[in-house]
Amino acid sequence: MITHHGIKKSAIHRPVVTIGSFDGVHRGHHALLETLLAVTRELDGQSVVITFDPHPREILYPMERKPGILSTLAEKTALLEQRGVDRLVILPFTRETGQVEYDAFVKHLLVDTVGIQALVVGHDHRLGRGRAGNHENLRRLADEHAFILARQPLVETLGAGVSSTRIRDALLTGNVHLANELLGYRYPLTGTVVPGEHVGRQIGFPTANLRLDDDRKLLPAPGVYAIEATAAGELYRGMLNVGTRPTVSTAGRLSIEAHLFDFDRDIYGDAITLHLLDRVRGERKFENVNELKKQLLRDKHSVLARETPGIAGEAL
């Protein structure tokens, strides 16, 4: 996959385009991308995904509580490449971008600059200022500028439509199983291992403290999670604590700490990826460190007793 930062006239062969934030690159996006690739094959062209960074809501609604992103730009790029996309165009999203009318966006960017042969959109896709570029208006522009417009129907999983909002809601309530099913892969947290206070090591549960690559990444509800971790080039089972560690700290500072089973290596400064499998329990404050240690042993037994959940169509 070839990645473009910004867009200018380029020699893309018969471009077939889709546009969106693609946050999470979830099952709904997978279906849209399958349609994109099918149309691309029919037209003997190249598939092009145009996406934005930062997420448009961060610019258009700066005062609202940040919902958190499901995928960093690096994760999104990797996921789109896995789906077989030929070209990725990353456009910086600014306030000025948000004020562009849909017809001007289509005419100047898609038609004059990219030279699209076809545009593939989701069932509820809207483009341009005020999201005025609905399917009816895009159909008119497709006729006017002689490109094909294809529309992907709503994708439903577990009784409702798949959306980034639904996945965020699942993670914020600790429902990792639902989030993973909607994503089609296990939700990842990627970052660098940094020194901590070594409390875990003192009670027999050394942890890798994670500093996220992108602090906009959405964290699940506070609690303990079963995980698989990619560390030092290998895959390990383990458990993750997301929270403020109320038993051993009064600072109230959020931490992301992973205890990897059968692992005893110095990985400070290394990159590590944690894949969330399931939630074990919520965060609790214990009477003392000994009670915390007893609970951590129970948590470990609980994680080891669980089968690693499979996900149909897993992408990571």
N, C-alpha and C positions, 0 to 999 in steps of 0.2 A: 504494500500500500504506500502510495506517495502522499506525503502531508504537505499542505500549503498553508503558510501563515499569512492571511490576507489573500486577496484575489485580484488578479489582473488578467488581461487577455492571455490565454495559453492554448497550447495545441492539444487539448483534450479531445479524443476521438469520439464524436457523437455522444456528448455527455447526457446521462440520465441522472437526474438530481433529486435528492430529498433534503429537507431543511428541518432543523429542530435542535433543541437543547440536548436530547438523547441522554438525559441524566439517568445513570444506572444501566443503560443499554439493556432493558428488561425484555420479557417475553413479548410484550406489545411491539417493541422496537424490532425484535427478531422477525416477527411476521411482516412488518413494513419493509425490512431489509431484504427479506426473501422476495417480496414483490418487486422491489427495486432491481434485484439481480435478475429476476425473470424478464422484466421489461428490457433490461440492458442486453440480455442474450438475444431477445427478439429483434432488437435494433442493431445488433452487432456494435455496441458502443462501449463506453466506460461508465461505471457506477461512481457517483460523486455524492458524498455526504457533506453538507454545509452545516456547521454548528457554531456555537458562540461561546466565548469565554471573556469575562465571567458570565455566570448564569444571568439571563436578562432580569430576573426578579431582584437580584442584588442591586441593580442600577435603577430600575423603575420604582422600586419600593424600598428605599434604603432605611426607612424608619421602622419597618415591620420586623418582628422577630425572625431572625434568619432560620429558614427551614433546614439548612444543612444540605450539602450535596451528597448524592449517592455514589458518584464516581469522580475521582480527580481527573484532570485532563490526561494524565498518563494512562490511567486505567481505562478511560473512555476510548483513547486511541487504540490501546491493545485489544479491547473488546470488539471494536469496529473492524480491526484488521482480521480478527478471528472469524468474523462473519463473512469475509471475502470481499470487502469493499475495495475498489481500485484507488480512489482518491478521497482524501479528507481535506476539507477547507475549513480552517479555524479563523473566524472573524472576531475581532475585538468588539464587544458590545458596549456602547456608550449611550449617553442620553440622546445624542444626535441620531444614533442608529434607531433608537426607539421612536423617533419622530418621523421616520421615513414612511410615506404612504405605500400601501401594498403594491399599487400599480407601478409606482416609480421603482420600487425594489425589483419587481419582475422585469420591467423594461430595461433598466440600466445595468442591473447586476446579472440577472439570469439570462436574458436574451442577448443584450449587446456585448457583455463581457464574457460570460461562460459559454454562450451559444447553445443553450439546452435544446435537446431533442424531445425530452419528456420530463415531467415533474410528477413525483410520487408523494402523496400526502396521506396522513392518518385520517381517521374517520371524523375527527373534530378539529383538524388543523386550521389555524387562523394566522394570517400573516400581516405584518405592517402595523402602523400606528392605530391604537385602539382595537387591534386584532380584527380590523375590518375586512381583511382578505379571506373571506370564507370560501367554501367550495363553489358556490354559485358565482362569486366574483372571479375566482381563479379560472373557472370554466370559460367565462367570457374572455379573459385574457389569453387563455390557451387557443381559443378560436381566432382571436385577433392576431396573435403572433405565431400561429401555426406550430404549436408543440402539443404533444400528447399529455393529457392529465389523467393519472391513475389514482384511485382512492382505495386505501386499505380499510376494510371493515373493522369494527371494534373486536378486540381480542378479550375473551373472558377466561378467567381461571378461578376455580373454587367459588363459583357463583356470582362473580362480579367482574367488571372491567379491570384490566391491568393498567396501572398508572403509577407514576413516580410518587404521587401523593399517597396512594394506598400503601406503597412500600415504606415510605417515611413513617406513616402512622403505625405500621406494624413494628418497625424497629423502635419507635419511641415508647411502645408498650411492652417491649421485650419479646415480641412474637417473631423470633428469628426464623422459625420454621416456615411461617407464612411468607415472610420477606424473601426467603431463599426460593420458595416455590414460584413467586411472582417474578423474581429476577431470572431464574433459570440457572443459577449458580450460587455458590456460597458467598455471602457478603464479606468483602475483604477490608481489612485495616492495614495500611502499609506505612512504615515509617522507619526511624532510626532508633536503635537501642541506646539509651542514655543512662548514666549512673542514677541510682535512687538512694534511699536511706538504709538499705540492706536489712530492713526488718524481716522480710520474708526469709532471707538466708539464715537468720538467727533462730527461726523456728522450724527450719527444715523445708521451707518452700521458697527457694530462691526464684526471683522473678526478673524477667526482662521488661524494663520500663520503656514504653514506646512513646516517641515524639513523632506525631503524625507528619507526613510529607506536606499535607495541606490541612490547616486548622479549620477549614470550612467543612471538612468531611463530617457527615452525620454519625454520631455515636449512638449506640442502642441505649435503652433504659439502664440506669445503674443496676449492677448485679454481677453474678458469676455466670460464665458461659463456657460450654464445651467448645473447643476449637481444634483445628489443625493449623500448624504453623510451618511456614517455609523459612528455615533458618540454616545458615551455613551450607546452603545448597541441598538440604535434605528436608524431608517431611516428618513432623513430629506431632503426636497428640498432646493435648494439654488443656489448661483451663485459664480463663481470662477474667480479671476483675476490672470492671469499669465503675469508678465511684470516687468518693472522698476519703475512704479508709477511716471511718469514724472511730474504730477501736484503738487505732495507733496514732491518730493525728487529729488535731483540732483546727488545722489551717483551713479546712474546707476546700482545698484545692483538688480539682479533678485529676485523676491519674488513670493510666491505662497500663495494667501490669499483667504479664503472661507468665504462668509457670508451665514449663515444658517437661513432659515426663521423660525420664531416662536421658536427660540432657545435662551436661556439666562442662560447658565451655565458656570462655570469655569472648563475648560478642559485642562488647561496647563499641559503638561507632558503626556497627554493621546494619545493613538494611534487613528488615524482616517483614513478612506478610502474615497476618493472622486471618484465618477463614472461620467465620462464626458458624457453628453447627446447631446449637440449641441453647436455651437458657436453663440454668440449673436452679437458680434462686435469685431473689432480690437482695439488695444490700442491707446488711444488718449491723448494729453496734452490739458487740459482745461485752460481757462484764470485765474480761481481762484477756491477755494474750493467750493464755492456756486454753480458754474456751474457744478462741478464734482458731487455734491450731487444731482442736478436736473437730471443729466444723469443716476446716479445710481438708482434713482426712476423709470426712464423710463426702465432701464434694468430689474429691478425687475418685473414691470408690464409685460414686454415682456416675461420673463421666466414663470410667473404664467399663462399667456395666452396660453402657448404652452402645447399641450398634451405630456405626457411623451412618447417618441418614443419607440415602441416595436422592438425587434430583434428576428427574427425566430431562434430557436435553442439556445437561450441565455444560457450561461454556468455559469454566475455569478449573 
